[in-house]
Amino acid sequence: MTLRHRAAVRAPQRQSPTDPFSLSRRSFLAGTALATLAAGVGLRPGFAGAATTPPPSVGAVLTSSHWGAFHAEIQDGRLVDVTPFAADPYPTPMIGNFPSLVYDPTRVARPMVRQSYLAAGGPSDPSLRGVEPFVPVDWDTALDLVAAEIERVRTDHGNEAILAGSYGWGSAGQLHNPTTLTNRAFALLGGYVDDITNYSYGAGMTLLPHIVGSSEAIAGPATTWPVIIEHTDLIVSFGGAAFKNGQITFGGAGAHTTERYMREAAAAGVEMVVINPIRERETAELDADWIAIKPATDTALMLALCHTLLAEDLADREFLERYTTGHDRLIAYITGESDGIEKTPDWAAEITELDAESIRALARRMAASRTMIMTSWSLQRHRFGEQPWWMTVALAAMLGQIGLPGGGFSFAYTSTNGVGSPRAPIRVAALRRGRNPVRLRYPVARIADLLLDPGGTVDYNGRTFPYPDVRMIYWAGGNPFHHHQDLNRLIEAWRKPETIIVHEPFWTATARRADIVLPATTALERNDIGASSRDAHIFAMKQAIAPVGAARSDFDILADLLDRFGLREDYTEGRDEAAWLRHLWDETRAGAEEQGIALPDFDTFWQQGVIAPEDPNPDYVYLGDFRNDPETNALRTPSGLIELFSETIDGFGYDDCPGHPVWRAPEEWDLAADGYPLQLLSTHPRHRLHSQMDNGALARASKVQDREPVYLHPDDAAARDVADGDVVRVFNARGACLAGVVVTADIRPGVICIEEGAWFDPVDPASVGSVDKHGNPNMMTPDIGTSRLGQGCSAQTAMVELVRYDETLPPVAVFDPPAIRDANATDMEIDNDDA
């Protein structure tokens, strides 16, 4: 594709290396540097299970991960270094953590049982979770105990008492997905309570099918970046456009393309406006205009932009008439006809704390340009988070550019890697979950409500869901004590079940608060197939090292568990790891062949290590077919059109999410009058994937006095007499944490930021309400749904205060294993060489 000539082509500018929001890529980077840490850890690999190919003693193994693909360098059977995949234009330095992490002291070396739980042979005082020592046991003892407890719970209380949704990122790979494996096992065991939606975009994924008929605008397929580079004049990014979000891809990736394409777009002359309370380095490097909006007010800004389009006759009325329904109801709201409040730029200026004339100027600029609106996932993680996403669609509709090359909207380009990258439409087969006989589900962000309110109900998307009485949690591949809000409330909820069983490679906060912990392998210790719907590459993820300690794959753990119920063959279907990978590849080849795409046989694929089938439609335009012929290509909405007013949603009768987008001020803002004047944002971190790799050298090097940094404006620092390097107590009525101060002008006054994912480390693990000494922002975030429609998390809506912490700093202990005792209850150290 030839780039369209532009009048002005700007070279992206480099941000100062002192920018607190920057990310360095020195040397590969951390690869060699971090490898030196692995040698002294002292963990000896255990023994490998059945493998497609045995791990090498010396050499390099190509594999993939959520952080991207890389070559694992092996010496004497140990992982000593990594080098990035050659086709990756912007590899993340986080892969350099792997050589030390696989042998980290936080690895769970053996099956572990909480001391009094083991002594009782079953449930014991749940308030001792996170406090009491663990006792190492052999695998047969652990699995016999697990099997007996599953049988007790389902016999006494039914399978409705078992929560086995196991939400989380887990590991990359089509076979060894821990959530799928757990679901599959418990479906065979009679069923389990499952979850709905996710924390990333739960409100949006519920809303969009009502509005545009599907969730494609969230994660793709989206208008490809080559089309944007060719045709777009202006990108308007609500919620930021951070390169750091493009470091990760669920399922793995061969190429980090987000930064590449954003830089190419800027170099081609595409202008960019970033609307975000934080100015991250890409704003300067891409020569983008920064609009420092007050958090959670984007809906008001979009309404005012639409008002200007309507008032100045810039709205595309013909598009609204032909492609949307309900626009008259929304227009009546914008003009004030329906509620008496005209949504003018002056009205929005008071809410957003932006200049009214700047709002008008932006509306005119968007109307005069081929404009792509890129709204982030983060905007729907506010209270009433459905509204800015609905208004994104409405604003794009008023511009009339939906379905045109380079115009329209999306919610994902800068929220995760790979969206908009051309790839062949191949569905890489994965293990199936199986049918769950228990039909009880709950919105995933309502887990504390579920556990605290058995017999209660929750409204969600026009239905009312009952909360069962959960007696057992079986969790693999996730960390609720990272992704949930109001952790003090979660601690109380976590004490309700009688038994909690966790699969984990590391001593996360969730593992520390379990009754039984089963050590799981990392992706480097097993074979798999790596693929993502957002990346062009498919990888043979070859086992690089033998399992560390006594770790086993989740597949093998659950196969051995189901053997105790006579269900091994039903679970495995007679296949081991190697046979399953061949079977999944055969399914993948057959599906690709139906689309006219030829893939090699399994042995060829496994030998090659990676393939990248060519995309037959690299110039895809989202909703292009709909625009060309809205009757033939009707959307899967009740009207077949874009629904700016939804009769369905209106019929639910939700006052917190009516039939068209509206402005609602978060109730949380009332806390400012109670002494909590700062708005807390908990953004995705730069040096880890959520909480994964917080124990890595890269994340730990970013800490301030061992605490997670808190970023704040110089005016806010001066008003509180704090300076760079100080430790402060950040708090509200829900809880508090200690964080290290970084003062920066790259955040608007009145707003602070603590990146999410610091491992939860309370001063007193036995109490509810203890200060987290490590900097976890979810001590302060509210555990409340976005609305009754989506019930997404509202993590980005929190009001806090901070003060300098002048007391003796408590040491961060979360990167040390918990207390471990032998069967005779004497303190002991695990000898990792014998694990």
Secondary structure by P-SEA (a helix, b strand, c coil): cccccccccccccccccccccccccccccccccaaaaaaacccccccccccccccccbbbbbbccccbbbbbbbccccccccccccccccccccccaaaaaaacccccccccccaaaaaacccccccccccbbbbbbcaaaaaaaaaaaaaaaaaacccccccccccccccccccccaaaaaaaaaaaacbbbbcccccccaaaaaccccccccccccccccccaaaaaacccbbbbccccccccccccccccccccaaaaaaaaaaacbbbbbbcccccaaaaaabbbbbbccccaaaaaaaaaaaaaaaacccaaaaaaccccaaaaaaaaaacccccccccaaaaaaaacccaaaaaaaaaaaaacbbbbbbcccccccccaaaaaaaaaaaaaaaccccccccccccccccccccccccccccccccccccccccccccccaaaaaaacccbbbbcccbbbbbccccbbbbccccccccccaaaaaaaaaacccbbbbbccccccccccccbbbbbbccccbbbbbbbcccccccccccccccccccccaaaaaaaaaccccccccccccccaaaaaaaaaaaaaaaaaaaccccccaaaaaaaccccccccccccccccccccccccccccccccccccccaaaaaaccccccccbbbbcccccccccccccbbbbbccccccccccccccaaaaaaccccccbbbbcaaaaaaacccccbbbbbbcccbbbbbbbbbcccccccbbbbbccccccccccccccccccccccccccccccccccccccccccccbbbbbbcccccccccccccbbbcccccccccccccc
